[in-house]
């Protein structure tokens, strides 16, 4: 290329713009790299500037370097092009433009195409402008007049930065997936361990074998009678299955004692709701059911344990479970007494409505009796709808 009487070295380009004033100026030389992207898909660049001549020169130089380049005269036009033919890998934008300036463009562009590497070009070299551009999502900032070598390096660095961001996002996503997979495995193993503890508990106390399953079925039946559904019903189901888990820490001699418990022995029994919560604490997804388990021995009149809660301060699930729990206890043979007839147990539930039991829940319990209990020679047999049988099976 000839500059006056001087021949420029091969591969070097020098461009001088007319004196446009404002933020337009002179761009220096850049090494031509036409083979840099040979065989690879071309990187799409959108050049946004209100000066057509500047856009055309930048476009020509970037196309020589192997980029696929398009032009827009302002931010609004650039956004229309993004909607119509995006995405672009690089957004190279001026700051001061009519209709929509470069800072506003960066903000809007970032919402629609966060994967684009944004670069701001302007003669305004004030630090606050550069910082503002970076806060709006720009990867870099280049001042005019600029050397094309610098521009190409700036673009490559911006692309590299975006690629690293994508790799980091992929790593984080994969890490989250792996952590979730491992957590699911741990939780699954812990659930199996809990199931084993329940079986161990039943082996310790043969009189209460099947107690948790029956309490679960009846609690769910009462809850559905009350209109409970969705996650709330699922949480009640889980709490009912696990409500007596803490008895694993109670001595067999206390669980199976045929006579009256001493104060010390009763104190050991009283601790079982809190002990159940302690056992379940390592599993995060059990946390929503901790209150229901902890308070399933509270009384509506405030004379229960462990916290002496009263009335509606007792979790709804606990108020449901305590009726099912008490009913099963009365209709099951225990070491200290034989099973009561179902009619007598129902009469006792009625009598304690408003003292031990929530008077608004007792009617729901009475209403679903025909669905879950049929008298038999053994005291009772549970009969349950197919949906319950499948759920607990």
DRENDO-1510 file (C-alpha; in Angstrom, 1 decimal, always signed):
<recs>
REC; n; res; u; v; w
REC; 1; UNK; +0.0; +0.0; +0.0 .
REC; 2; UNK; +1.4; +3.5; -0.9 .
REC; 3; UNK; +1.3; +6.4; +1.6 .
REC; 4; UNK; +2.5; +9.5; -0.3 .
REC; 5; UNK; +5.9; +8.5; -1.6 .
REC; 6; UNK; +6.3; +5.7; +1.0 .
REC; 7; UNK; +5.4; +2.1; +0.5 .
REC; 8; UNK; +3.8; +0.6; +3.6 .
REC; 9; UNK; +5.1; -2.8; +4.8 .
REC; 10; UNK; +3.2; -5.8; +3.5 .
REC; 11; UNK; +0.2; -6.7; +5.7 .
REC; 12; UNK; -0.1; -3.3; +7.4 .
REC; 13; UNK; -3.2; -1.0; +6.9 .
REC; 14; UNK; -3.4; +2.6; +7.9 .
REC; 15; UNK; -6.7; +4.5; +7.7 .
REC; 16; UNK; -7.2; +8.2; +8.3 .
REC; 17; UNK; -10.8; +9.6; +8.7 .
REC; 18; UNK; -11.7; +13.1; +7.8 .
REC; 19; UNK; -12.0; +15.5; +10.7 .
REC; 20; UNK; -15.5; +14.6; +11.9 .
REC; 21; UNK; -15.2; +16.3; +15.3 .
REC; 22; UNK; -16.9; +15.0; +18.4 .
REC; 23; UNK; -15.7; +11.5; +19.2 .
REC; 24; UNK; -14.5; +10.5; +15.7 .
REC; 25; UNK; -10.8; +10.4; +15.0 .
REC; 26; UNK; -7.8; +8.6; +13.5 .
REC; 27; UNK; -7.3; +4.8; +13.5 .
REC; 28; UNK; -3.8; +3.4; +13.2 .
REC; 29; UNK; -2.5; +0.2; +11.6 .
REC; 30; UNK; -3.4; -3.4; +12.3 .
REC; 31; UNK; -1.7; -6.6; +11.2 .
REC; 32; UNK; -3.8; -8.4; +8.7 .
REC; 33; UNK; -4.9; -11.9; +9.9 .
REC; 34; UNK; -7.1; -13.3; +7.1 .
REC; 35; UNK; -6.2; -16.9; +8.0 .
REC; 36; UNK; -6.8; -16.6; +11.8 .
REC; 37; UNK; -10.3; -18.2; +11.5 .
REC; 38; UNK; -9.8; -20.5; +8.5 .
REC; 39; UNK; -12.1; -23.5; +8.7 .
REC; 40; UNK; -14.0; -22.2; +11.7 .
REC; 41; UNK; -17.5; -20.6; +11.7 .
REC; 42; UNK; -17.2; -16.9; +11.5 .
REC; 43; UNK; -17.8; -14.9; +14.6 .
REC; 44; UNK; -20.7; -12.5; +14.2 .
REC; 45; UNK; -20.1; -8.8; +15.1 .
REC; 46; UNK; -22.6; -6.0; +15.1 .
REC; 47; UNK; -21.0; -2.5; +14.8 .
REC; 48; UNK; -23.3; +0.3; +16.0 .
REC; 49; UNK; -22.4; +3.9; +15.3 .
REC; 50; UNK; -24.3; +6.8; +13.8 .
REC; 51; UNK; -21.3; +7.6; +11.4 .
REC; 52; UNK; -21.8; +5.5; +8.3 .
REC; 53; UNK; -18.2; +6.0; +7.1 .
REC; 54; UNK; -16.7; +4.9; +10.4 .
REC; 55; UNK; -19.0; +1.8; +10.4 .
REC; 56; UNK; -17.9; +0.8; +6.9 .
REC; 57; UNK; -14.2; +1.1; +7.7 .
REC; 58; UNK; -14.5; -0.9; +10.9 .
REC; 59; UNK; -16.6; -3.5; +9.0 .
REC; 60; UNK; -14.1; -3.8; +6.2 .
REC; 61; UNK; -11.2; -4.2; +8.6 .
REC; 62; UNK; -12.9; -6.8; +10.7 .
REC; 63; UNK; -14.1; -8.8; +7.7 .
REC; 64; UNK; -10.4; -8.9; +6.5 .
REC; 65; UNK; -9.6; -10.3; +9.9 .
REC; 66; UNK; -12.2; -13.1; +9.4 .
REC; 67; UNK; -15.3; -11.8; +11.2 .
REC; 68; UNK; -18.8; -11.7; +9.9 .
REC; 69; UNK; -19.9; -8.1; +10.4 .
REC; 70; UNK; -23.2; -6.2; +10.3 .
REC; 71; UNK; -24.0; -2.5; +10.9 .
REC; 72; UNK; -26.6; -0.5; +12.8 .
REC; 73; UNK; -26.9; +3.3; +13.0 .
REC; 74; UNK; -28.3; +3.5; +16.6 .
REC; 75; UNK; -29.2; +1.4; +19.6 .
REC; 76; UNK; -32.9; +0.9; +18.6 .
REC; 77; UNK; -31.9; -0.4; +15.2 .
REC; 78; UNK; -29.4; -2.7; +16.8 .
REC; 79; UNK; -32.1; -4.3; +19.0 .
REC; 80; UNK; -34.3; -4.8; +16.0 .
REC; 81; UNK; -31.5; -6.6; +14.3 .
REC; 82; UNK; -30.9; -8.8; +17.4 .
REC; 83; UNK; -34.6; -9.8; +17.4 .
REC; 84; UNK; -34.5; -10.5; +13.7 .
REC; 85; UNK; -31.2; -12.2; +13.0 .
REC; 86; UNK; -29.4; -12.6; +16.4 .
REC; 87; UNK; -27.5; -13.8; +18.3 .
REC; 88; UNK; -24.2; -11.9; +17.8 .
REC; 89; UNK; -21.0; -12.8; +19.5 .
REC; 90; UNK; -19.7; -9.2; +19.7 .
REC; 91; UNK; -21.5; -5.9; +20.1 .
REC; 92; UNK; -19.2; -3.0; +19.2 .
REC; 93; UNK; -21.0; +0.2; +20.0 .
REC; 94; UNK; -20.5; +3.9; +20.2 .
REC; 95; UNK; -21.6; +5.8; +23.2 .
REC; 96; UNK; -23.2; +9.0; +21.8 .
REC; 97; UNK; -25.9; +8.2; +19.2 .
REC; 98; UNK; -29.3; +9.5; +18.3 .
REC; 99; UNK; -32.5; +7.6; +19.1 .
REC; 100; UNK; -30.8; +5.3; +21.6 .
REC; 101; UNK; -27.3; +5.7; +23.1 .
REC; 102; UNK; -24.7; +3.0; +23.7 .
REC; 103; UNK; -25.2; +2.8; +27.5 .
REC; 104; UNK; -29.0; +2.2; +27.1 .
REC; 105; UNK; -28.3; -0.3; +24.3 .
REC; 106; UNK; -26.0; -2.3; +26.5 .
REC; 107; UNK; -28.6; -2.5; +29.3 .
REC; 108; UNK; -31.3; -3.6; +26.9 .
REC; 109; UNK; -29.0; -6.0; +25.0 .
REC; 110; UNK; -27.8; -7.7; +28.2 .
REC; 111; UNK; -31.4; -8.6; +29.0 .
REC; 112; UNK; -32.0; -10.2; +25.6 .
REC; 113; UNK; -28.6; -11.7; +24.8 .
REC; 114; UNK; -26.3; -12.0; +27.9 .
REC; 115; UNK; -23.9; -14.2; +26.0 .
REC; 116; UNK; -22.8; -11.3; +23.7 .
REC; 117; UNK; -19.4; -9.7; +24.4 .
REC; 118; UNK; -20.1; -6.0; +24.5 .
REC; 119; UNK; -17.4; -3.4; +23.7 .
REC; 120; UNK; -17.8; +0.3; +23.9 .
REC; 121; UNK; -15.9; +2.7; +21.6 .
REC; 122; UNK; -15.9; +6.4; +22.2 .
REC; 123; UNK; -13.6; +9.4; +22.3 .
REC; 124; UNK; -15.0; +10.2; +25.8 .
REC; 125; UNK; -12.2; +8.8; +27.9 .
REC; 126; UNK; -13.7; +9.8; +31.3 .
REC; 127; UNK; -13.4; +7.1; +33.9 .
REC; 128; UNK; -17.0; +7.3; +35.0 .
REC; 129; UNK; -18.2; +6.6; +31.4 .
REC; 130; UNK; -16.0; +3.5; +31.2 .
REC; 131; UNK; -17.2; +2.3; +34.6 .
REC; 132; UNK; -20.8; +2.9; +33.7 .
REC; 133; UNK; -20.4; +0.9; +30.5 .
REC; 134; UNK; -18.8; -2.0; +32.4 .
REC; 135; UNK; -21.6; -2.0; +34.9 .
REC; 136; UNK; -24.1; -2.2; +32.1 .
REC; 137; UNK; -22.5; -5.4; +30.9 .
REC; 138; UNK; -19.6; -4.3; +28.6 .
REC; 139; UNK; -16.6; -6.6; +28.6 .
REC; 140; UNK; -14.2; -3.8; +27.6 .
REC; 141; UNK; -13.9; -0.1; +26.6 .
REC; 142; UNK; -11.8; +1.3; +23.8 .
REC; 143; UNK; -11.2; +5.0; +23.1 .
REC; 144; UNK; -11.1; +6.7; +19.7 .
REC; 145; UNK; -8.9; +7.2; +17.8 .
REC; 146; UNK; -7.8; +3.6; +18.2 .
REC; 147; UNK; -5.3; +1.3; +16.4 .
REC; 148; UNK; -6.9; -1.6; +14.6 .
REC; 149; UNK; -4.4; -4.0; +16.3 .
REC; 150; UNK; -5.8; -2.8; +19.7 .
REC; 151; UNK; -9.3; -3.3; +18.5 .
REC; 152; UNK; -8.7; -6.8; +17.3 .
REC; 153; UNK; -6.9; -7.7; +20.6 .
REC; 154; UNK; -9.8; -6.1; +22.5 .
REC; 155; UNK; -12.3; -8.2; +20.6 .
REC; 156; UNK; -10.4; -11.4; +21.1 .
REC; 157; UNK; -10.0; -10.7; +24.8 .
REC; 158; UNK; -13.7; -10.0; +25.1 .
REC; 159; UNK; -14.6; -13.2; +23.4 .
REC; 160; UNK; -12.2; -15.1; +25.6 .
REC; 161; UNK; -13.7; -13.6; +28.7 .
REC; 162; UNK; -17.2; -14.6; +27.6 .
REC; 163; UNK; -16.0; -18.1; +26.8 .
REC; 164; UNK; -14.5; -18.4; +30.3 .
REC; 165; UNK; -17.8; -17.1; +31.8 .
REC; 166; UNK; -19.7; -19.8; +29.8 .
REC; 167; UNK; -17.3; -22.5; +31.0 .
REC; 168; UNK; -17.7; -21.3; +34.6 .
REC; 169; UNK; -21.5; -21.4; +34.2 .
REC; 170; UNK; -21.3; -24.9; +32.8 .
REC; 171; UNK; -19.0; -26.0; +35.6 .
REC; 172; UNK; -21.4; -24.5; +38.2 .
REC; 173; UNK; -24.4; -26.2; +36.6 .
REC; 174; UNK; -22.6; -29.5; +36.4 .
REC; 175; UNK; -21.4; -29.1; +40.0 .
REC; 176; UNK; -25.0; -28.4; +41.2 .
REC; 177; UNK; -26.2; -31.5; +39.3 .
REC; 178; UNK; -23.5; -33.7; +40.8 .
REC; 179; UNK; -24.1; -32.3; +44.3 .
REC; 180; UNK; -27.9; -32.9; +43.9 .
REC; 181; UNK; -27.2; -36.4; +42.7 .
REC; 182; UNK; -25.0; -37.1; +45.7 .
REC; 183; UNK; -27.5; -35.5; +48.1 .
REC; 184; UNK; -30.2; -37.7; +46.6 .
REC; 185; UNK; -28.1; -40.8; +47.2 .
REC; 186; UNK; -27.3; -39.8; +50.7 .
REC; 187; UNK; -31.0; -38.9; +51.4 .
REC; 188; UNK; -32.1; -42.2; +49.9 .
REC; 189; UNK; -29.7; -44.2; +52.1 .
REC; 190; UNK; -30.8; -42.2; +55.1 .
REC; 191; UNK; -34.5; -42.9; +54.3 .
REC; 192; UNK; -33.7; -46.6; +54.1 .
REC; 193; UNK; -31.9; -46.3; +57.4 .
REC; 194; UNK; -35.0; -44.6; +59.0 .
REC; 195; UNK; -37.2; -47.3; +57.6 .
REC; 196; UNK; -34.9; -49.9; +59.3 .
REC; 197; UNK; -35.2; -48.0; +62.6 .
REC; 198; UNK; -39.0; -48.1; +62.4 .
REC; 199; UNK; -38.8; -51.9; +61.8 .
REC; 200; UNK; -36.4; -52.1; +64.8 .
REC; 201; UNK; -38.8; -50.1; +66.9 .
REC; 202; UNK; -41.7; -52.4; +66.0 .
REC; 203; UNK; -39.5; -55.4; +66.9 .
REC; 204; UNK; -38.8; -53.9; +70.3 .
REC; 205; UNK; -42.5; -53.3; +71.0 .
REC; 206; UNK; -44.6; -56.1; +69.5 .
REC; 207; UNK; -47.8; -54.5; +70.9 .
REC; 208; UNK; -47.5; -51.5; +68.6 .
REC; 209; UNK; -46.5; -53.4; +65.4 .
REC; 210; UNK; -48.2; -51.6; +62.5 .
REC; 211; UNK; -49.1; -48.6; +64.7 .
REC; 212; UNK; -47.4; -46.0; +62.5 .
REC; 213; UNK; -49.0; -47.3; +59.4 .
REC; 214; UNK; -52.5; -47.2; +60.9 .
REC; 215; UNK; -52.0; -43.8; +62.3 .
REC; 216; UNK; -50.8; -42.6; +58.9 .
REC; 217; UNK; -53.8; -44.0; +57.1 .
REC; 218; UNK; -56.3; -42.6; +59.6 .
REC; 219; UNK; -54.6; -39.2; +59.7 .
REC; 220; UNK; -54.7; -38.9; +55.9 .
REC; 221; UNK; -58.4; -39.9; +55.9 .
REC; 222; UNK; -59.2; -37.2; +58.5 .
REC; 223; UNK; -57.1; -34.6; +56.7 .
REC; 224; UNK; -58.9; -35.3; +53.4 .
REC; 225; UNK; -62.3; -35.1; +55.1 .
REC; 226; UNK; -61.1; -31.6; +56.2 .
REC; 227; UNK; -60.2; -30.7; +52.6 .
REC; 228; UNK; -56.4; -30.9; +53.0 .
REC; 229; UNK; -54.5; -31.6; +49.7 .
REC; 230; UNK; -51.2; -31.2; +47.9 .
REC; 231; UNK; -47.9; -30.6; +49.8 .
REC; 232; UNK; -49.7; -30.1; +53.1 .
REC; 233; UNK; -51.3; -33.6; +52.8 .
REC; 234; UNK; -47.9; -35.1; +51.8 .
REC; 235; UNK; -46.2; -33.5; +54.8 .
REC; 236; UNK; -48.9; -34.9; +57.1 .
REC; 237; UNK; -48.4; -38.4; +55.5 .
REC; 238; UNK; -44.6; -38.3; +56.2 .
REC; 239; UNK; -45.0; -36.9; +59.7 .
REC; 240; UNK; -47.5; -39.7; +60.6 .
REC; 241; UNK; -45.2; -42.4; +59.3 .
REC; 242; UNK; -42.3; -41.1; +61.5 .
REC; 243; UNK; -44.2; -39.6; +64.5 .
REC; 244; UNK; -43.0; -42.3; +66.9 .
REC; 245; UNK; -39.5; -42.8; +65.6 .
REC; 246; UNK; -38.0; -41.3; +68.8 .
REC; 247; UNK; -39.2; -44.3; +70.7 .
REC; 248; UNK; -36.2; -46.1; +69.3 .
REC; 249; UNK; -34.3; -44.5; +72.2 .
REC; 250; UNK; -36.7; -45.7; +74.8 .
REC; 251; UNK; -35.8; -48.9; +76.8 .
REC; 252; UNK; -37.8; -52.0; +75.9 .
REC; 253; UNK; -38.6; -52.5; +79.5 .
REC; 254; UNK; -40.3; -49.1; +79.6 .
REC; 255; UNK; -42.2; -49.7; +76.3 .
REC; 256; UNK; -43.5; -53.1; +77.3 .
REC; 257; UNK; -44.0; -52.5; +81.0 .
REC; 258; UNK; -47.3; -54.0; +82.1 .
REC; 259; UNK; -47.9; -51.7; +85.0 .
REC; 260; UNK; -48.0; -48.0; +85.7 .
REC; 261; UNK; -44.9; -46.0; +84.7 .
REC; 262; UNK; -42.7; -44.3; +87.2 .
REC; 263; UNK; -42.1; -40.5; +86.9 .
REC; 264; UNK; -38.6; -41.3; +85.5 .
REC; 265; UNK; -40.0; -43.8; +83.0 .
REC; 266; UNK; -42.7; -41.4; +81.9 .
REC; 267; UNK; -40.1; -38.6; +81.4 .
REC; 268; UNK; -38.3; -41.0; +79.1 .
REC; 269; UNK; -41.5; -41.5; +77.1 .
REC; 270; UNK; -42.1; -37.8; +77.0 .
REC; 271; UNK; -38.8; -37.2; +75.2 .
REC; 272; UNK; -39.6; -39.3; +72.2 .
REC; 273; UNK; -41.1; -36.5; +69.9 .
REC; 274; UNK; -37.9; -34.4; +70.3 .
REC; 275; UNK; -35.8; -37.5; +69.9 .
REC; 276; UNK; -37.5; -38.2; +66.6 .
REC; 277; UNK; -36.7; -34.7; +65.3 .
REC; 278; UNK; -33.1; -35.2; +66.4 .
REC; 279; UNK; -32.8; -38.4; +64.3 .
REC; 280; UNK; -34.4; -36.8; +61.3 .
REC; 281; UNK; -32.4; -33.5; +61.5 .
REC; 282; UNK; -29.7; -34.4; +58.9 .
REC; 283; UNK; -32.3; -34.7; +56.1 .
REC; 284; UNK; -33.3; -31.2; +54.9 .
REC; 285; UNK; -36.5; -32.2; +53.2 .
REC; 286; UNK; -37.8; -33.5; +56.5 .
REC; 287; UNK; -37.6; -30.1; +58.1 .
REC; 288; UNK; -41.1; -29.0; +57.2 .
REC; 289; UNK; -42.6; -31.9; +59.2 .
REC; 290; UNK; -40.5; -31.3; +62.4 .
REC; 291; UNK; -43.3; -29.2; +64.1 .
REC; 292; UNK; -45.9; -31.8; +63.4 .
REC; 293; UNK; -43.8; -34.6; +64.9 .
REC; 294; UNK; -42.6; -32.5; +67.8 .
REC; 295; UNK; -46.1; -31.5; +68.9 .
REC; 296; UNK; -48.2; -34.6; +68.2 .
REC; 297; UNK; -48.7; -35.2; +72.0 .
REC; 298; UNK; -49.9; -31.7; +72.7 .
REC; 299; UNK; -53.5; -31.3; +74.0 .
REC; 300; UNK; -56.0; -28.8; +72.8 .
REC; 301; UNK; -56.4; -27.5; +76.5 .
REC; 302; UNK; -52.6; -26.9; +76.8 .
REC; 303; UNK; -51.9; -29.8; +79.1 .
REC; 304; UNK; -49.9; -31.9; +76.7 .
REC; 305; UNK; -46.2; -32.2; +76.0 .
REC; 306; UNK; -43.5; -31.2; +75.2 .
REC; 307; UNK; -44.4; -27.5; +74.9 .
REC; 308; UNK; -47.8; -27.3; +76.5 .
REC; 309; UNK; -49.2; -25.6; +73.4 .
REC; 310; UNK; -52.9; -25.0; +73.3 .
REC; 311; UNK; -55.7; -24.5; +70.7 .
REC; 312; UNK; -54.7; -23.3; +67.2 .
REC; 313; UNK; -51.1; -22.8; +68.3 .
REC; 314; UNK; -50.7; -26.6; +67.9 .
REC; 315; UNK; -49.8; -27.4; +64.2 .
REC; 316; UNK; -52.9; -28.6; +62.3 .
REC; 317; UNK; -51.1; -31.8; +61.4 .
REC; 318; UNK; -50.4; -32.5; +65.1 .
REC; 319; UNK; -54.0; -31.9; +66.0 .
REC; 320; UNK; -55.0; -34.5; +63.4 .
REC; 321; UNK; -52.4; -37.0; +64.3 .
REC; 322; UNK; -53.2; -36.9; +68.0 .
REC; 323; UNK; -56.7; -38.1; +67.4 .
REC; 324; UNK; -55.6; -40.9; +65.1 .
REC; 325; UNK; -52.7; -41.8; +67.5 .
REC; 326; UNK; -55.0; -42.0; +70.5 .
REC; 327; UNK; -57.7; -43.9; +68.7 .
REC; 328; UNK; -55.2; -46.6; +67.6 .
REC; 329; UNK; -53.7; -46.8; +71.1 .
REC; 330; UNK; -57.1; -47.4; +72.6 .
REC; 331; UNK; -58.1; -50.0; +70.0 .
REC; 332; UNK; -54.8; -51.9; +70.2 .
REC; 333; UNK; -53.8; -54.5; +72.8 .
REC; 334; UNK; -51.0; -53.2; +74.9 .
REC; 335; UNK; -48.8; -54.7; +77.6 .
REC; 336; UNK; -50.8; -53.0; +80.3 .
REC; 337; UNK; -54.3; -53.6; +79.0 .
REC; 338; UNK; -56.4; -55.2; +76.3 .
REC; 339; UNK; -57.8; -53.4; +73.3 .
REC; 340; UNK; -61.0; -51.4; +73.9 .
REC; 341; UNK; -64.0; -52.0; +71.7 .
REC; 342; UNK; -64.2; -49.5; +68.8 .
REC; 343; UNK; -67.5; -48.0; +70.1 .
REC; 344; UNK; -65.9; -47.3; +73.5 .
REC; 345; UNK; -62.9; -45.7; +71.8 .
REC; 346; UNK; -65.1; -43.5; +69.6 .
REC; 347; UNK; -67.2; -42.5; +72.7 .
REC; 348; UNK; -63.9; -41.4; +74.5 .
REC; 349; UNK; -62.9; -39.3; +71.5 .
REC; 350; UNK; -66.3; -37.6; +71.6 .
REC; 351; UNK; -65.9; -37.0; +75.4 .
REC; 352; UNK; -62.5; -35.4; +75.1 .
REC; 353; UNK; -63.5; -33.1; +72.2 .
REC; 354; UNK; -62.5; -29.6; +73.3 .
REC; 355; UNK; -60.1; -30.7; +76.0 .
REC; 356; UNK; -57.6; -33.2; +74.6 .
REC; 357; UNK; -58.8; -32.9; +71.0 .
REC; 358; UNK; -59.6; -30.0; +68.6 .
REC; 359; UNK; -63.5; -29.9; +68.5 .
REC; 360; UNK; -63.3; -28.8; +64.8 .
REC; 361; UNK; -61.4; -32.0; +63.9 .
REC; 362; UNK; -63.3; -34.6; +65.9 .
REC; 363; UNK; -66.4; -34.4; +63.5 .
REC; 364; UNK; -64.1; -35.1; +60.6 .
REC; 365; UNK; -62.7; -38.2; +62.4 .
REC; 366; UNK; -66.3; -39.4; +63.1 .
REC; 367; UNK; -67.3; -38.8; +59.5 .
REC; 368; UNK; -64.5; -41.0; +58.0 .
REC; 369; UNK; -64.9; -43.9; +60.4 .
REC; 370; UNK; -66.8; -46.0; +57.9 .
REC; 371; UNK; -63.9; -45.7; +55.5 .
REC; 372; UNK; -61.2; -46.8; +57.8 .
REC; 373; UNK; -62.5; -49.1; +60.6 .
REC; 374; UNK; -64.7; -52.2; +60.8 .
REC; 375; UNK; -65.1; -53.9; +64.2 .
REC; 376; UNK; -63.8; -57.5; +64.4 .
REC; 377; UNK; -62.9; -60.1; +66.9 .
REC; 378; UNK; -59.5; -58.7; +67.3 .
REC; 379; UNK; -60.9; -55.3; +68.2 .
REC; 380; UNK; -60.6; -53.7; +64.7 .
REC; 381; UNK; -59.4; -54.2; +61.2 .
REC; 382; UNK; -58.4; -51.3; +58.9 .
REC; 383; UNK; -60.1; -51.0; +55.6 .
REC; 384; UNK; -59.1; -48.2; +53.4 .
REC; 385; UNK; -59.7; -46.8; +49.9 .
REC; 386; UNK; -57.5; -48.0; +47.1 .
REC; 387; UNK; -55.6; -44.7; +46.9 .
REC; 388; UNK; -54.5; -45.0; +50.5 .
REC; 389; UNK; -53.6; -48.7; +50.1 .
REC; 390; UNK; -51.3; -47.8; +47.1 .
REC; 391; UNK; -49.8; -44.8; +48.9 .
REC; 392; UNK; -48.8; -46.8; +52.0 .
REC; 393; UNK; -48.0; -50.0; +50.2 .
</recs>
